[in-house]
Amino acid sequence: MCCFSRNAQPAAMSSSPRIPQLLQQAVALHQRGSQAQAETLYGEVLRLDPANFDALHLLGVIARQAGAADDAIRLIGQAIAVDGGKAIAHCNLGAALQDARRHEEALASFNRALALQPRYPMALANRGNALRRLGRLHEALADYDAALALQPAYVEALCNRGLVLHQLGRPEQALDSYGQALSAAPGHSPSYAGAAVTLQSLGRYDEAVETYRNAIEADPDHAAAWSAYGTLLLRLGDSQHALDCHQRALALKPGDAQVHLHYANALRALNQHDAAITAYRDALACGADADAVAFHLAALGAQPAPAAPPAPYVAALFDQYADGFDQHLQQVLHYRVPGLLMDALAGRLHGGLLDVIDLGCGTGLCGPLLRSHARALVGVDLSPQMLEQALRRGVYDELACADIAAALQGRSADVLVAADVLVYLGDLQPLFRAVRKALRAGGVFAYSVEAQQGEGDYVLRSSGRYAHTARYLHALAQAHGLTVDSLAMQTLRQDAGADVAGYITVLSRNP
């Protein structure tokens, strides 16, 4: 967010008597949204007085409003070099630096603005934005609250306060903050969109759908709302309408890599694989992560499948879905793996004296089922956001953010469980080597995989998940000195209404 003086005056006296009148006209045009005409007049001021603070500053504001962050930083910086005592200029420089994702520098600019003018709501709210993007959520919340104490109906501060409360795991307070923003500004699309994200995280999908629709009705050009709405519809299995939403987002932001990725995901869900391949390549051309795009292309058979997906891709994928993940698995996908694994382990868990490691624990769905059998229960996952959800269950003695094979180094356990995690690994040899070293004599390793029929070891499916053959699983166990106690075909979950078959397997290490 940026601002400009409504009564701009030359920062220093000039020999030209035209400058005050030119500035007055330019500011009036700027306020009316006639930016091109205002820009021309500011330029005329600078022709007469190259060091005019107001013209430099307000040209920087126009540059930022046009999306030219680097030009804005340069121009506002030149204005501050003329007169560094204006809080408004430091605030606008911070906003431009934030646009350029230079968040530490933005924070410093907001601090300078507030040193000059401590009771400055916009600088407080913008500093809150910088702190939020730096992950300093409690400090950000304090700044939003300080801005609102000075300006209670400050809509953007209320909306961004909702974002922080959501990130802090306080969804009801987040919804209240969005509600206050919408009371102050009933058509505020970002507040509708933020509320929709929070409702989605609570598993209140019907309300989330309606709230996304409100966001889009309030601002049909809100590309992020179209994209988020499409992502929710895709998760709910409404792939065609999801594609429609992503097409709208793409028309509004054709150069956005993330929008291209979401569009490609919807095409893939509709089995429009050739179009999806093109869309993923378009995302790459717009700056999407090359490793992630390569993995998507491999899943569609456009290039060879890797032995495993990139770890940052997996972490980001599950960070994105941490909120509402449990509800989605259970209500939409009818996920059954934790219960199936516990049934397969029946009679093998006893006494509450076992050291148990939950590999790829995610939000911790297996945790409560394992807790009564464990002396010590450790959860391991690549996704920090998933681990935040697992922590809230209060059942784990330790949670580690790590690759599952790496996390087993130097550890030993009686029970290892991997529920729906090996579908994100193709080559299981490294994991089985780590399991063999970590598993104590007489210990058990229970896991699930999606089932692949026919020859070979594994295949990467268009879903982005690997499926393994029973022959490969038996060979792995034998190669690593493990006994197959059971290997049973089961329905693990559903995908687009169809059952997904897999193997529920229990291995043991002989004494």
Residue pairs with C-beta under 8 A, 6 or more apart in sequence:
1 95
1 122
1 125
1 126
1 156
2 61
2 64
2 65
2 91
2 92
2 95
2 96
3 61
3 88
3 91
3 92
3 122
4 27
4 30
4 57
4 58
4 61
4 88
4 92
5 27
5 54
5 88
6 27
6 31
7 27
8 23
8 24
8 26
8 27
8 54
8 58
9 20
9 23
9 54
10 19
10 20
10 23
10 49
10 52
10 53
10 54
11 52
11 53
11 54
11 79
11 82
11 83
11 86
12 49
12 51
12 52
12 53
12 82
12 83
14 48
14 49
14 52
16 48
16 49
18 48
19 45
19 48
19 49
19 52
22 41
22 44
22 45
22 48
23 41
23 42
23 45
23 54
23 55
25 41
26 37
26 38
26 41
26 42
26 45
26 55
26 58
27 38
27 58
29 35
29 37
29 38
29 41
30 38
30 58
30 61
30 62
35 62
35 65
35 66
38 58
38 62
39 59
39 62
42 55
42 58
42 59
42 62
43 55
43 59
45 52
45 54
45 55
46 52
46 55
46 56
46 59
49 55
51 82
52 82
53 79
53 82
53 83
53 86
53 89
54 79
56 75
56 76
56 78
56 79
56 82
57 75
57 76
57 79
57 86
57 88
57 89
57 92
59 75
60 71
60 72
60 73
60 74
60 75
60 76
60 77
60 78
60 79
60 92
60 93
60 96
61 72
61 76
61 92
63 69
63 71
63 72
63 75
63 96
64 72
64 92
64 95
64 96
64 99
67 99
69 96
69 97
69 99
69 100
70 100
72 92
72 93
72 96
72 99
73 93
73 96
73 97
73 100
76 89
76 92
76 93
76 96
77 93
79 86
79 89
80 86
80 89
80 90
80 93
83 89
84 90
85 116
86 116
87 112
87 113
87 114
87 116
87 117
87 120
87 123
88 113
90 109
90 110
90 112
90 113
90 116
90 123
91 109
91 110
91 113
91 120
91 122
91 123
91 126
93 109
94 105
94 106
94 107
94 108
94 109
94 110
94 113
94 123
94 126
94 127
94 130
95 106
95 126
97 103
97 105
97 106
97 109
98 106
98 126
98 129
98 130
98 133
103 130
103 133
103 134
104 134
106 126
106 130
107 127
107 130
107 131
107 134
110 123
110 126
110 127
110 130
111 127
113 120
113 123
114 120
114 123
114 124
114 127
117 123
119 150
121 147
121 148
121 150
121 151
121 154
121 157
122 147
124 143
124 144
124 146
124 147
124 150
124 157
125 143
125 144
125 147
125 154
125 156
125 157
125 160
127 143
128 139
128 140
128 141
128 142
128 143
128 144
128 147
128 157
128 160
128 161
128 164
129 140
129 160
131 137
131 139
131 140
131 143
132 140
132 160
132 163
132 164
132 167
137 164
137 167
137 168
138 168
140 160
140 164
141 161
141 164
141 165
141 168
144 157
144 158
144 160
144 161
144 164
145 161
147 154
147 157
148 154
148 157
148 158
148 161
151 157
153 184
155 181
155 184
155 185
155 188
155 191
156 190
158 177
158 178
158 180
158 181
158 184
158 191
159 177
159 178
159 181
159 188
159 190
159 191
159 194
161 177
162 174
162 175
162 177
162 178
162 181
162 191
162 194
162 195
162 198
163 174
163 194
165 171
165 173
165 174
165 177
166 174
166 194
166 197
166 198
166 201
166 323
169 388
169 392
171 198
171 201
171 202
174 194
174 195
174 198
175 195
175 198
175 199
178 191
178 192
178 194
178 195
178 198
179 195
181 188
181 191
182 188
182 191
182 192
182 195
185 191
187 218
187 219
188 218
189 215
189 216
189 218
189 219
189 222
189 225
190 215
190 222
192 211
192 212
192 214
192 215
192 218
192 225
193 211
193 212
193 215
193 222
193 224
193 225
193 228
195 211
196 208
196 209
196 211
196 212
196 215
196 225
196 228
196 229
196 232
197 208
197 228
197 323
199 205
199 207
199 208
199 211
200 208
200 232
200 323
200 324
201 323
201 324
202 324
202 327
203 324
203 326
203 327
203 328
203 331
205 232
205 236
205 327
205 331
208 232
209 229
209 232
209 233
209 236
212 225
212 228
212 229
212 232
213 229
215 222
215 225
215 229
216 222
216 225
216 226
216 229
219 225
221 252
223 248
223 249
223 252
223 253
223 256
223 259
224 249
226 245
226 246
226 248
226 249
226 252
227 245
227 246
227 249
227 258
227 259
227 262
229 245
230 241
230 242
230 243
230 244
230 245
230 246
230 249
230 262
230 266
231 242
231 262
233 239
233 241
233 242
233 245
234 242
234 262
234 265
234 266
234 269
235 321
235 328
235 332
236 332
237 332
237 496
237 497
239 266
239 269
239 270
239 496
240 270
242 266
242 269
243 263
243 266
243 267
243 270
246 259
246 262
246 263
246 266
247 263
249 256
249 259
249 262
249 263
250 256
250 259
250 260
250 263
253 259
255 286
256 286
257 283
257 284
257 286
257 287
257 288
258 283
258 288
260 279
260 280
260 282
260 283
260 286
260 288
261 279
261 280
261 283
261 288
261 292
261 293
261 296
263 279
264 276
264 279
264 280
264 282
264 283
264 296
265 276
267 273
267 275
267 276
267 279
268 276
268 296
268 299
268 300
268 462
269 496
271 462
273 300
273 301
273 462
276 296
276 300
277 297
277 300
277 302
280 288
280 293
280 296
280 297
280 300
281 293
281 297
283 293
284 290
284 293
289 310
289 312
289 313
291 310
291 312
291 313
292 310
292 312
292 313
292 316
294 303
294 306
295 306
295 309
295 310
295 313
295 464
296 464
297 303
298 304
298 305
298 306
298 460
299 305
299 460
299 461
299 462
299 463
299 464
300 462
301 462
305 426
305 459
305 460
306 426
306 460
307 425
307 426
307 427
308 424
308 425
308 426
308 427
309 424
309 464
311 382
311 403
314 382
314 383
314 424
315 382
315 383
315 384
317 383
318 325
318 362
318 381
318 382
318 383
318 385
318 386
319 383
319 384
319 385
319 386
320 385
321 328
322 363
322 383
322 385
322 386
322 388
322 389
323 385
323 389
325 362
325 363
325 386
325 389
326 363
326 365
326 389
329 335
329 365
329 493
333 493
333 494
333 495
334 493
334 494
335 365
335 420
335 492
335 493
336 490
336 491
336 492
336 493
337 419
337 420
337 448
337 492
337 493
337 502
337 504
338 365
338 366
338 369
338 419
339 369
340 448
340 490
340 492
340 504
341 366
341 417
341 419
341 446
341 447
341 448
341 504
342 366
342 369
344 446
344 486
344 488
344 504
344 505
344 506
345 415
345 417
345 444
345 446
345 506
348 415
348 444
348 506
349 370
349 373
349 415
350 373
351 373
352 372
352 373
352 374
352 375
353 375
354 373
354 374
354 375
354 413
354 414
354 415
355 374
355 375
355 376
355 378
355 412
355 413
355 414
355 415
355 440
356 370
356 373
356 374
356 376
356 377
356 378
356 413
356 414
356 415
356 416
356 417
357 378
357 379
357 380
357 407
357 408
357 411
357 413
357 415
357 416
357 417
357 438
358 364
358 366
358 367
358 370
358 377
358 378
358 379
358 380
358 396
358 417
358 419
359 380
359 404
359 407
359 408
359 416
359 417
359 418
359 421
359 447
360 380
360 381
360 382
360 404
360 418
360 419
360 420
360 421
360 422
360 424
361 367
361 379
361 380
361 381
361 386
361 387
361 390
361 396
361 399
362 381
362 383
362 386
362 389
362 390
362 419
362 420
362 421
363 386
363 389
363 390
363 393
364 379
364 389
364 390
364 393
364 395
364 396
365 419
366 417
366 419
367 377
367 379
367 390
367 393
367 395
367 396
368 393
368 395
370 377
370 395
370 415
370 417
371 377
371 395
373 415
374 397
374 415
376 397
376 398
377 395
377 396
377 397
377 398
378 396
378 397
378 398
378 399
378 400
378 411
378 413
379 387
379 390
379 396
379 398
379 399
379 400
380 399
380 400
380 401
380 402
380 404
380 407
381 387
381 390
381 399
381 400
381 401
382 401
382 402
382 403
383 401
384 401
387 399
387 401
390 396
390 399
391 399
400 407
404 418
404 421
404 431
404 434
405 430
405 431
405 433
405 434
406 434
408 416
408 434
408 435
408 437
408 438
409 434
409 437
411 438
412 438
412 439
412 440
413 438
413 439
413 440
413 443
414 439
414 440
414 442
414 443
414 444
415 443
415 444
415 445
415 446
416 435
416 438
416 439
416 443
416 444
416 445
416 446
416 447
417 445
417 446
417 447
418 445
418 446
418 447
418 448
419 447
419 448
420 448
420 492
420 493
421 447
422 428
422 431
422 447
422 448
422 449
422 466
422 468
423 448
423 449
423 450
423 465
423 466
423 467
424 465
424 466
425 431
425 466
426 457
426 458
426 460
426 466
427 457
427 458
428 458
428 468
428 472
428 476
429 476
432 476
432 477
432 479
432 480
432 482
433 480
435 445
435 480
435 482
436 480
436 481
436 482
436 509
439 445
439 482
439 509
440 509
441 509
441 510
441 511
442 508
442 509
442 510
442 511
443 508
443 509
444 485
444 506
444 507
444 508
444 509
445 482
445 506
445 507
445 508
445 509
446 504
446 505
446 506
446 507
447 505
448 492
448 502
448 503
448 504
448 505
449 466
449 467
449 468
449 473
449 502
449 503
449 505
450 461
450 465
450 466
450 467
450 468
450 492
450 500
450 501
450 502
451 467
451 468
451 469
451 470
451 489
451 501
451 502
451 503
452 458
452 459
452 467
452 468
452 469
453 469
454 469
455 469
456 469
456 472
457 468
457 469
457 471
457 472
458 466
458 467
458 468
458 469
458 472
459 466
459 467
460 466
461 467
463 495
467 502
468 503
470 487
470 503
473 484
473 487
473 503
473 505
474 484
474 487
476 482
477 483
477 484
477 507
481 509
481 510
482 507
482 508
482 509
483 507
483 508
483 509
483 510
484 505
484 506
484 507
485 506
485 507
485 508
486 504
486 505
486 506
487 503
487 504
487 505
487 506
488 503
488 504
488 505
489 501
489 502
489 503
490 501
490 502
490 503
490 504
491 499
491 500
491 501
491 502
492 500
492 501
492 502
493 500
494 500
